[in-house]
Amino acid sequence: MKLSQIGTELAGQGGALVLEDKIDLLGYRRDTSIAPGGNPAAAVIARSVEDVAAAVATANRRKVPLYVRAAGSTYAGGANPCDGAIVLDTSALNRILKIDEDRGLALVEPGVTYGALLAELGRRGLTLGVVPLTGAAGTVGGAIASHGLGTGSPRYQSTGDEVAGLEVVLPSGELLRTGSAVLADAGFFARYAVGPDLTGMFLGASGSLGVITKIALWVHPRPEYQETFALGFPDYESGARFISALQLKELTHNLWYGAGYEDKAIEARVMGARPQFERAALPRFCLALDARGTSEEVARDRARIVAEAGRFGGAEFALFDEIFFAKLRRDNTFWYSYAGYFGRSMCALLMCSMANETVPRFFRAIQNNREAHPEFIWAGGLVLCRRGVHGAVIVFYEEREQWEQIRMASERCCRDLLANECVPYKSGRVWAPMMDQFGRYHTTLARLKKTLDPNGIMSPQILGL
């Protein structure tokens, strides 16, 4: 099929494949979020950094908006184009460029999936500290660009903390390397070098400040032993106090993952598998932990953690681990299954961060929205980090009948979370309507955007920019 003038210009820049047929573009209209999709004019499947730079240069010259995507599995709306935009598809940039065992780094292109990377690292006895909730099919670039929480980790914190440096094509088409790689021959080995941390500027920006073309990730020896266990608490307040003690007493060194579950998720899992179980005996809050290290280290830490939980009214709840959590971790199944619901065709995901003392209010906000909108299935869960927690509100709905309603209900829920001191995380388009509430932070971000992207072509409307 004959390409348009702009399509010919995009294709003529290098080896990129350009799609303009409306059928071909259907898959580029949106990601898996509730955010509205658009009708792009073209999609460019880049096969090299030069292809990326050429597409950005063409978009700038033409003053046409450009959005970046790879697998499109994000729930934040960051890949959703506006009408008439160019979508830059980086999924074909999928090479593992180097596993540097001396430096403890993996250098990859953005389209590399976590499944492929974990498989290659596994052959070398290595692994990653944080894996995204989209699991094996999610791309490294997508997780980094969208602030993909990953599973979070009491030991390794969040996805962004595992990034040692980046290569980025700026809106001008120029190439930037961050961290120690600013000195070309030095390469990646330190994120904080020379001056301010420019790596962090592109994490979570969803392509609004530049296109990530290489990522350097820290890698770690694969632990020799893994064990999971679960703790039940009588209420959210005692569970939150225990989490603070766990973190402040530094009992998290060998905890690679920790997740908090509300009463609805506990009930759904336990009663579904053991209908004869006494419902009144269920804990109100459950914290499930994945410990890794030597068997001696794990046994020692588990004993200390269980003893500490007892100080807050907690006790081991082996049934929850047996019927759910152990399999979840063994199979590396991270996605919204951790909340315990599978009732509708689609889900909306609202991610936020909070201090531990905010946890009870977070779950109350979910319950308030559950009561206000009983037509949806509401779920909530927590992911532990070294300090504080990340929260996920997951709302299941039928897309064909309820899409407009779920968007309005989700915005209301976002505002409730803000009122309860829950800070947006993985913002994209989902949190964009609330960004102007952040005053000087947002105006400073807008100024930065204007400086780097004076024509405003890079992912407009993302982050409210």
C-alpha positions in Angstrom: 0.0 0.0 0.0 1.3 3.4 -0.9 2.5 5.5 2.0 1.5 9.1 2.6 4.0 11.8 2.4 4.8 11.7 6.1 4.9 7.9 6.0 7.4 8.0 3.1 9.5 10.5 5.0 9.5 8.2 8.1 10.3 5.1 6.1 13.0 6.8 4.1 15.0 7.7 7.2 16.4 4.2 7.8 15.3 0.6 8.3 12.1 1.3 10.2 8.8 -0.3 9.1 6.0 2.2 8.8 2.3 1.2 9.2 -0.5 3.5 8.1 -3.4 1.1 7.3 -6.2 1.5 9.7 -6.4 -2.2 10.4 -2.7 -2.4 11.2 -3.1 0.6 13.6 -6.0 -0.9 15.6 -3.5 -2.4 18.1 -1.8 0.9 18.6 -4.9 2.8 19.8 -4.5 2.1 23.5 -2.8 0.0 26.2 -4.7 -2.0 28.8 -5.7 1.0 30.9 -9.0 2.7 31.3 -7.6 5.8 29.6 -9.2 6.7 26.3 -7.3 5.6 23.2 -6.7 7.6 20.0 -6.5 7.1 16.3 -2.8 7.4 15.3 -1.9 8.4 11.8 1.1 6.0 11.6 3.1 3.5 13.6 6.9 3.3 13.2 8.5 0.0 14.2 12.1 1.0 15.0 14.9 -1.5 14.5 17.8 0.7 15.6 18.6 3.8 17.6 19.0 5.6 14.3 15.4 4.7 13.5 14.2 6.2 16.8 16.2 9.4 16.2 14.9 9.7 12.7 11.3 9.3 13.8 11.7 11.9 16.6 13.3 14.3 14.1 10.4 13.8 11.6 7.8 14.4 14.3 9.6 17.5 15.4 9.9 18.9 11.9 6.3 18.2 11.2 5.2 19.2 14.7 3.2 15.9 15.0 2.8 14.3 18.4 4.8 11.1 19.0 4.1 8.4 21.6 6.3 5.5 22.6 5.1 2.0 23.2 6.5 -1.6 23.3 4.3 -4.4 24.7 1.4 -2.1 25.5 0.7 -4.0 28.8 0.8 -1.0 31.1 -2.3 0.0 33.0 -1.3 3.7 33.2 -2.3 5.0 29.8 1.1 6.2 28.9 1.1 4.5 25.5 -2.3 5.9 24.4 -1.9 8.3 21.5 -4.0 11.3 20.6 -5.7 11.4 17.2 -3.3 11.9 14.3 -0.2 11.0 16.3 2.8 8.9 15.4 3.3 5.8 17.6 6.9 4.7 17.9 7.0 1.0 18.5 10.3 -0.1 20.3 9.3 -3.8 20.6 11.8 -4.8 17.9 14.7 -3.2 19.8 14.9 -6.5 21.8 18.5 -7.4 22.2 20.3 -8.3 25.4 23.5 -6.3 24.5 25.7 -7.4 27.4 25.7 -9.3 30.7 28.6 -7.8 32.5 29.3 -10.2 35.4 32.3 -8.2 36.6 30.2 -5.1 37.0 27.0 -6.9 37.9 25.1 -5.2 35.1 22.8 -6.2 32.2 22.7 -3.8 29.3 19.5 -4.2 27.3 17.4 -2.6 24.6 13.9 -1.4 25.7 12.0 -4.1 23.8 13.6 -7.0 25.8 11.0 -8.9 27.7 11.6 -9.8 31.3 11.0 -13.4 30.5 13.9 -13.4 28.0 16.2 -11.5 30.3 15.4 -13.7 33.3 16.0 -16.8 31.2 19.4 -15.6 30.1 20.4 -14.5 33.6 19.3 -17.8 35.0 21.7 -19.7 32.8 24.4 -17.7 34.5 23.1 -18.1 38.1 21.9 -14.5 38.2 18.6 -12.8 38.5 16.9 -9.4 38.9 16.0 -7.8 42.2 12.6 -6.5 41.0 10.4 -8.0 38.3 7.3 -6.1 37.0 3.8 -7.1 37.7 3.3 -7.7 34.0 5.6 -10.7 34.4 7.5 -12.4 31.6 5.7 -10.6 28.7 6.4 -7.0 29.9 9.3 -5.2 28.4 12.1 -3.6 30.4 11.7 -0.3 28.5 8.0 -0.2 29.2 8.4 -0.8 32.9 11.2 1.8 33.2 9.4 4.5 31.2 6.1 4.0 33.0 7.5 3.8 36.6 6.4 0.2 36.5 6.5 -0.7 40.2 7.6 -4.2 39.6 6.7 -6.4 42.4 8.6 -4.1 44.7 11.1 -5.4 47.2 11.9 -4.9 50.9 15.5 -5.6 49.8 15.8 -3.9 46.5 13.0 -1.2 46.7 11.4 -0.5 43.3 12.2 -0.9 39.6 13.8 2.5 39.3 16.3 1.8 42.1 17.6 -1.1 40.0 18.5 1.1 37.1 22.2 2.1 36.8 21.9 4.3 33.8 20.2 5.0 30.5 20.7 5.9 26.9 17.9 8.3 25.7 17.0 10.0 22.4 16.0 13.5 23.4 13.2 15.4 21.7 15.8 17.2 19.6 17.0 13.8 18.2 20.3 14.0 20.1 21.6 11.0 22.1 22.1 11.3 25.9 23.8 8.8 28.2 23.4 9.1 31.9 25.4 8.2 35.0 29.0 7.1 34.6 28.3 6.5 30.8 28.5 10.2 30.2 32.2 9.4 29.8 31.8 7.1 26.8 34.7 4.8 27.4 33.9 4.4 31.1 30.5 2.8 30.4 27.8 2.0 32.9 28.8 1.2 36.5 27.4 4.1 38.6 24.2 6.0 38.4 25.2 9.0 40.5 28.1 10.7 38.6 29.2 14.1 37.4 26.2 16.1 38.6 22.5 15.7 39.2 20.8 12.3 38.6 19.5 12.7 35.0 18.6 9.0 34.9 15.7 9.7 37.3 14.3 12.3 35.0 13.2 9.7 32.4 11.9 7.1 34.9 8.1 7.4 35.0 8.0 10.1 32.2 6.3 7.7 29.8 8.2 9.1 26.8 7.2 12.7 27.5 10.8 13.8 27.9 12.7 11.4 25.6 12.8 7.9 24.2 14.7 5.3 26.2 16.9 3.2 23.9 19.2 1.4 26.3 18.9 0.4 30.0 21.6 -0.7 32.4 20.1 -2.8 35.2 21.8 -4.2 38.3 21.8 -8.0 38.4 22.2 -10.2 41.5 23.3 -13.8 42.3 20.3 -16.1 42.4 19.7 -17.1 46.0 20.3 -20.8 46.8 17.1 -21.1 48.9 13.6 -19.6 48.8 10.8 -19.9 51.3 7.4 -18.2 51.6 5.2 -17.6 54.7 2.2 -15.6 55.7 1.2 -13.6 58.8 -2.3 -12.7 59.8 -3.3 -9.6 61.8 -6.5 -8.7 63.5 -6.8 -5.3 61.8 -5.0 -2.9 59.4 -3.6 -0.7 62.2 -1.7 -3.5 63.8 -0.5 -4.8 60.4 0.8 -1.3 59.5 2.6 -0.9 62.9 4.3 -4.3 62.3 5.4 -3.2 58.8 7.1 -0.2 60.3 8.9 -2.3 62.9 9.9 -4.8 60.2 11.5 -2.1 58.2 13.0 0.0 61.0 14.6 -3.0 62.7 16.0 -4.0 59.3 14.6 -7.4 59.3 14.1 -7.2 55.5 17.6 -8.0 54.2 16.6 -11.4 53.0 13.0 -10.5 52.0 12.8 -10.2 48.2 9.0 -9.6 48.2 6.2 -8.8 50.6 2.5 -8.2 49.9 -0.3 -7.1 52.0 -3.9 -8.4 51.5 -7.2 -7.0 52.6 -10.0 -9.0 54.2 -11.9 -9.3 51.0 -9.0 -10.9 49.2 -8.2 -13.2 52.1 -11.8 -14.3 52.3 -12.0 -14.9 48.5 -8.9 -17.0 48.5 -9.4 -19.0 51.7 -13.2 -19.7 51.4 -12.9 -20.5 47.7 -10.4 -23.2 48.5 -11.6 -24.3 51.9 -15.4 -23.5 52.1 -15.6 -25.4 55.4 -13.1 -23.0 57.1 -14.6 -20.9 59.9 -15.1 -17.5 58.3 -14.9 -15.7 61.7 -11.4 -17.0 62.2 -10.0 -15.2 59.2 -7.5 -12.4 59.9 -8.5 -8.9 58.7 -5.1 -8.3 57.2 -2.5 -10.7 55.9 1.2 -10.0 55.1 2.8 -12.6 52.9 6.6 -12.7 52.6 9.1 -14.3 50.2 12.5 -14.9 51.9 15.6 -15.9 49.9 19.2 -16.6 50.9 20.8 -19.5 52.6 18.5 -21.9 54.4 20.1 -20.9 57.7 19.6 -17.1 57.0 16.0 -17.6 56.1 15.3 -19.8 59.1 16.9 -17.2 61.4 15.0 -14.3 59.9 11.7 -16.1 59.8 11.9 -16.8 63.5 12.7 -13.2 64.3 10.0 -11.9 62.0 7.3 -14.2 63.5 8.3 -13.2 67.0 8.1 -9.5 66.1 4.6 -10.0 64.5 3.5 -11.5 67.8 4.1 -8.1 69.5 1.4 -6.7 67.2 -1.1 -9.4 67.6 0.0 -11.3 64.5 0.6 -15.0 64.0 1.5 -17.3 61.1 -1.4 -18.0 58.8 0.0 -21.0 56.9 -3.2 -21.7 55.0 -3.0 -18.5 53.0 0.5 -19.4 52.0 -0.4 -22.9 51.1 -3.4 -22.2 48.9 -2.2 -19.0 47.2 1.0 -17.2 48.0 3.6 -20.0 47.7 2.3 -20.9 44.2 2.2 -17.2 43.2 5.9 -16.8 43.9 7.0 -20.2 42.7 5.4 -19.6 39.3 6.4 -15.9 39.1 2.8 -15.0 38.6 2.7 -11.4 39.7 -0.1 -9.5 38.0 -3.4 -8.6 39.6 -3.9 -12.2 40.7 -2.4 -11.1 44.0 -5.6 -9.4 44.9 -7.6 -12.5 44.6 -10.3 -11.6 42.2 -11.1 -12.8 38.7 -14.7 -11.7 38.2 -14.8 -9.4 35.1 -13.3 -8.9 31.6 -11.0 -6.0 32.5 -9.6 -4.1 35.4 -8.6 -0.6 36.2 -5.4 -0.2 38.2 -4.6 2.8 40.3 -1.1 2.8 41.8 0.1 5.0 44.7 2.7 5.2 47.4 2.1 5.8 51.1 3.7 5.9 54.5 2.9 2.9 56.7 0.5 4.8 59.0 -1.6 5.7 56.0 -2.4 2.0 55.3 -5.7 1.8 57.3 -7.0 4.9 55.5 -6.0 3.4 52.2 -8.2 0.4 52.8 -11.0 2.5 54.2 -10.9 4.6 51.0 -11.3 1.4 48.9 -14.2 0.3 51.1 -15.9 3.7 50.7 -15.6 3.4 46.9 -16.8 -0.2 47.1 -20.0 1.0 48.8 -20.4 4.0 46.5 -20.0 1.8 43.3 -21.2 -1.7 44.1 -21.6 -2.4 40.3 -17.8 -3.0 40.2 -15.6 -5.4 42.0 -13.1 -3.5 44.1 -9.8 -4.9 45.4 -6.8 -3.6 47.2 -3.3 -4.7 47.9 0.1 -3.5 49.2 3.7 -4.1 48.1 6.4 -3.6 50.6 9.6 -1.7 50.0 12.5 -0.8 52.3 10.5 2.1 53.7 6.7 2.7 53.3 4.6 0.7 50.9 3.1 0.9 47.5 -0.7 0.4 47.1 -2.8 -0.9 44.3 -6.5 -0.3 43.9 -7.8 -2.8 41.3 -11.3 -2.3 40.0 -12.8 -5.1 37.8 -15.5 -4.2 35.3 -17.1 -5.3 32.0 -15.5 -3.1 29.4 -18.3 -3.2 26.8 -21.0 -2.0 29.2 -19.1 -0.1 31.9 -16.2 1.7 30.4 -17.5 5.2 30.8 -18.7 4.5 34.3 -15.4 3.0 35.5 -13.5 6.0 34.3 -15.6 8.4 36.4 -15.5 6.0 39.4 -11.7 5.7 39.1 -11.2 9.4 39.0 -13.3 9.8 42.1 -11.2 7.1 43.8 -8.0 8.8 42.8 -9.2 12.0 44.5 -10.1 10.0 47.6 -6.6 8.5 47.7 -5.0 12.0 47.4 -7.2 13.2 50.2 -5.8 10.4 52.3 -2.1 11.3 51.6 -1.6 8.5 49.0 0.9 9.8 46.4 0.4 8.9 42.7 2.8 6.3 41.3 2.8 5.1 37.7 0.9 8.2 36.7 0.7 8.2 32.8 -2.8 9.4 31.8 -4.7 7.8 34.7 -3.5 10.4 37.2 -3.0 13.2 34.7 -6.3 15.1 35.6 -4.9 15.5 39.2 -1.4 16.6 38.4 -2.2 20.3 38.6 -2.8 19.8 42.4 0.9 19.4 42.9 1.7 23.1 42.5 5.3 24.1 42.1 6.3 20.5 41.4 4.1 20.4 38.3 4.9 23.8 37.1 8.6 23.0 37.3 8.0 19.7 35.4 6.2 21.7 32.8 9.1 24.1 32.4 11.5 21.2 32.1 9.2 19.7 29.4 9.1 23.1 27.5 12.9 23.3 27.6 13.6 19.8 26.3 10.6 19.6 24.0 9.8 23.1 22.8 7.4 21.9 20.1 5.5 19.7 22.6 5.6 16.7 20.4 6.6 14.0 23.0 3.6 12.2 24.5 1.4 15.3 25.0 -1.2 15.0 27.8 0.9 12.4 29.7 1.5 13.5 33.3 -0.8 16.4 32.5 1.9 18.0 30.3 
